[in-house]
Amino acid sequence: MLRTIREYVDVQAQERPDAVYLVAPEADLALSFGGLRTASRKLTSFLLNEGIQPGAKIALLMHNGFQTCRLFVGAMYGGYCVTPLNLLAHPSQLEYVLEHSEASVVFVAPREVERLQAALGKIPREVRMIVCDVDAGEFLPDVADDDDAPMPAVGEEDDALMMYTSGTTGKPKGVVLANRSVIAGGQFVSAAHELGPDDRVMASLPLYHINAQIVTATAPLVHGGSLVLPHRFGVSTFWESVSQHRCTWINLVPTMISYLLNAAEGKASMPDTGHIRFCRSASAPLPPAQHAAFEARFCIGVIETMGLTETAAPCFTNPLDPRKRKVGSPGQPFGNEAKIVDPAGVELPAGETGEILVRGPNVMKGYFKNPDETARTVSADGWLRTGDLGHFDEDGFLFVTGRIKELIIKGGENIAPREIDEVLLDHPAVLEAAVVGIPDPLYGQDMMACVVLKPDEHCTTEQLRAFCIRELGPFKTPKIFRFLDELPRGPSGKIQRLKLLDAVAPADTSATAAAGLPDGAEATSSARKAAGAYD
């Protein structure tokens, strides 16, 4: 079995040289597998000529585009470790990652040059900057094509990708993934969804996120399919683009599903979806109500999945057969083992909640320059502690209840924030909701609910409180309600729950303080169109 990016690129280029791998809509460019191999070899020759040896960290500060994908694959092909940089990173975080990663060179889009120069100016060592237009058709024009040029050896345990965590609870950690892990992730996606050369995915997520890197960029290398890579996800253009390029599957996160649903409300026209086999949802739990609404509205089955940066994206998936899927579950382990354990590490039976552990070829090598954290996270026998809480049912389907660090303990009772989120999402005026724990002098912890309303919808704090009391009872009803224009998110669209405490003004913890409004006052989100968050 093939275990490196180079092996897959070479095999696809040999067997299907003219088949399309990449479509870049804005640049009106396409890249074949043969062209990908040539471009990857040119990049390797260029880096070697510049004195940059295999194994070095090659950083990318680029939005989605033709060149971004070629650089991403090409650097791994040459035996380098790609380090995509989050375009949403705070300047101090960008400086930290550039310094900590020991990046040798940064390929940067023109619009990010000023920001990169500011960050590099604070780093004591020399880091080369190469400006690269994401839509340019030429690829290192000064480097001659030489398909016979010797290439450095690449092994399955060699570093291929280093992704930094969001750093919501401390300094970002560099997750090091070997070639075997990256390839395992692509193999899992291809096998689980029975993908083949005729399949084409709409790549809606940024290439600085693990989901996009593995699910939409690596998996097509494995099964010989293709991806359409627009600059960014756009609600108003999504269905037209999917139809124009005849995508057979789409890869979304719950936020995008919510926006597509909201944009479609009240419209009689239906997009052409007959050529779409399924929609894959990942990166965050998909509320069951939105799952059902999406399938009903667009006539596309949704396969909910789950993955981590530390597992090269996928580690759980629902079956391809819609009759075997379970709404509200990210599915069963696929390509790796999984178990639920108590705080002492004892495996728990079906139905009992504990921490989710994963073991398999997709699991990371470790955290870069952080052996202590690596040892705390990955056991000597290879089990990765995910930090997620959940349980298996009798059929082996996983149900996630929250994060260990996000679990709310009110008066000694454990409350999973997601349970409250899903009730709030059932309110007809609510577009998005997220609950977080807050200090409370009586219970130790209570709850604050942060809510985004649908465009032009109105709702009072007391209406929400009464709704929650009716659905949840008084004990599980949040103490505070706050209305926001948007929720804090990472690059994948996943809500960064613990940042909610920073996203709102300091709150009066009395039960009548909600959204900074007196009881009975109305809040509205008409100033913000939901679709605008990605357009």
PETATA-V831823 format. One record per backbone hydrogen bond with DSSP energy under -1.0 kcal/mol. CO is the residue of the C=O (numbers start at 1). NH is the residue of the N-H. E is the energy in kcal/mol with one decimal. If there is no record, write none. Layout:
# PETATA-V831823
co: [CO/CO]
nh: [NH/NH]
e: [E/E]
This chain:
# PETATA-V831823
co: [4/5/6/7/8/9/10/11/12/16/17/19/21/22/23/24/24/29/31/31/32/33/34/35/36/37/38/39/40/41/42/43/44/45/46/47/48/53/56/57/58/59/60/61/65/66/67/68/69/70/71/72/73/74/75/76/79/81/82/83/86/90/91/92/93/94/95/96/97/104/105/106/107/108/109/110/112/113/114/115/116/117/119/120/128/130/133/134/140/146/155/156/158/160/161/163/167/173/174/175/176/177/177/178/179/180/181/182/183/184/185/186/187/188/189/190/196/199/200/200/201/202/202/206/209/210/211/212/214/218/219/220/226/227/228/234/237/238/239/240/241/242/243/248/249/250/252/253/254/255/256/257/258/259/260/264/273/278/279/280/281/287/288/289/290/291/292/293/294/295/301/303/304/306/306/308/309/310/313/315/316/317/321/326/331/332/337/339/340/341/342/346/349/354/355/356/357/358/359/360/366/367/370/371/372/373/374/377/379/383/384/387/388/389/389/390/391/392/393/397/399/402/403/408/410/413/415/416/417/418/419/420/421/423/424/427/429/432/434/436/438/440/443/444/446/447/447/448/449/450/451/452/452/454/459/460/461/462/463/464/465/466/467/468/469/480/481/482/488/490/494/495/496/497/499/499/510/514/518/523/525/529/530/531/531]
nh: [8/9/10/11/12/13/14/15/16/19/34/33/227/31/229/28/29/24/21/22/36/37/38/39/40/41/42/43/44/45/46/47/48/49/50/52/51/56/81/104/83/107/85/109/69/70/71/72/73/74/75/76/77/78/80/79/55/58/162/60/89/94/95/96/97/98/99/100/101/128/59/130/61/132/112/113/116/117/118/119/120/121/122/123/106/108/136/67/143/149/158/180/179/82/177/175/170/165/368/163/365/160/161/182/183/184/185/186/187/188/189/190/191/192/193/195/199/226/248/249/228/204/251/209/213/214/215/217/219/222/223/224/201/23/203/238/241/242/243/244/245/247/246/277/202/280/282/257/258/259/260/261/262/263/264/267/276/250/303/252/305/291/292/293/294/295/296/297/298/299/279/281/318/315/316/313/312/364/308/334/306/332/324/329/398/317/359/357/348/355/345/342/352/390/341/386/339/384/337/363/176/370/374/375/376/377/378/385/382/379/358/404/356/401/402/354/399/351/396/393/391/389/407/415/413/410/408/419/421/422/423/424/425/426/427/430/454/452/450/448/446/444/411/440/438/479/480/436/482/434/484/431/432/457/523/464/465/466/467/468/469/470/471/472/473/449/515/451/496/493/490/497/499/500/502/503/513/517/521/459/528/532/533/534/535]
e: [-1.7/-2.5/-2.8/-2.3/-2.6/-2.4/-2.0/-2.7/-2.9/-1.1/-2.4/-1.9/-2.2/-2.5/-3.0/-1.0/-1.8/-3.0/-3.2/-2.0/-2.2/-2.1/-2.1/-2.6/-2.4/-2.2/-2.2/-2.3/-2.1/-2.4/-2.5/-2.6/-2.5/-2.4/-1.4/-2.6/-1.7/-1.9/-2.4/-2.5/-2.8/-2.6/-3.2/-2.1/-1.9/-1.6/-2.8/-2.2/-2.4/-2.6/-2.4/-1.1/-2.2/-1.6/-2.4/-1.4/-1.2/-2.5/-2.9/-1.5/-1.6/-2.5/-2.3/-2.0/-2.5/-2.4/-2.1/-3.4/-2.6/-2.0/-2.5/-2.9/-3.0/-3.0/-2.1/-1.3/-2.3/-2.9/-1.9/-1.7/-3.1/-1.8/-1.4/-1.7/-2.8/-2.5/-1.4/-2.5/-2.3/-1.6/-1.3/-2.7/-2.0/-2.4/-3.2/-4.0/-1.1/-2.4/-3.1/-2.1/-2.7/-2.6/-2.0/-2.1/-2.8/-2.4/-2.3/-1.9/-2.7/-2.6/-2.0/-2.2/-2.6/-2.8/-1.9/-2.4/-2.1/-1.9/-2.1/-1.7/-2.7/-1.1/-1.2/-1.6/-2.1/-2.3/-2.2/-1.2/-2.1/-1.3/-2.3/-1.4/-2.1/-2.1/-2.8/-1.4/-2.3/-2.6/-2.4/-2.7/-2.2/-2.1/-1.1/-3.9/-1.5/-3.1/-1.5/-1.9/-2.6/-2.2/-2.7/-2.2/-2.5/-2.5/-1.3/-2.0/-1.8/-1.7/-3.2/-2.9/-2.5/-2.3/-2.6/-2.1/-2.5/-2.0/-2.2/-2.6/-2.6/-1.4/-2.8/-2.4/-1.4/-2.7/-2.0/-2.7/-1.6/-2.5/-1.5/-1.4/-2.1/-2.3/-1.8/-1.7/-3.0/-2.2/-1.9/-3.0/-3.4/-2.3/-2.6/-2.2/-1.8/-2.5/-2.3/-2.0/-2.0/-3.5/-3.2/-1.4/-2.7/-1.8/-2.0/-2.4/-1.7/-1.4/-3.1/-3.1/-2.1/-2.6/-1.8/-2.9/-2.5/-2.6/-1.2/-2.3/-2.5/-2.7/-1.8/-2.1/-2.0/-3.8/-1.2/-3.2/-2.1/-2.4/-2.2/-1.3/-2.5/-2.4/-1.1/-2.2/-2.2/-1.1/-1.6/-1.5/-2.5/-2.7/-3.0/-2.6/-2.6/-1.9/-2.4/-1.4/-2.0/-1.7/-1.8/-2.3/-3.0/-2.1/-2.7/-2.7/-1.9/-2.2/-1.5/-1.8/-2.5/-2.6/-2.0/-2.4/-2.5/-2.1/-2.0/-3.5/-1.2/-3.1/-1.5/-3.0/-2.6/-1.8/-2.2/-1.3/-1.7/-1.8/-1.1/-1.5/-1.6/-2.2/-2.2/-1.2/-1.9/-1.5/-1.5/-1.2/-1.2]
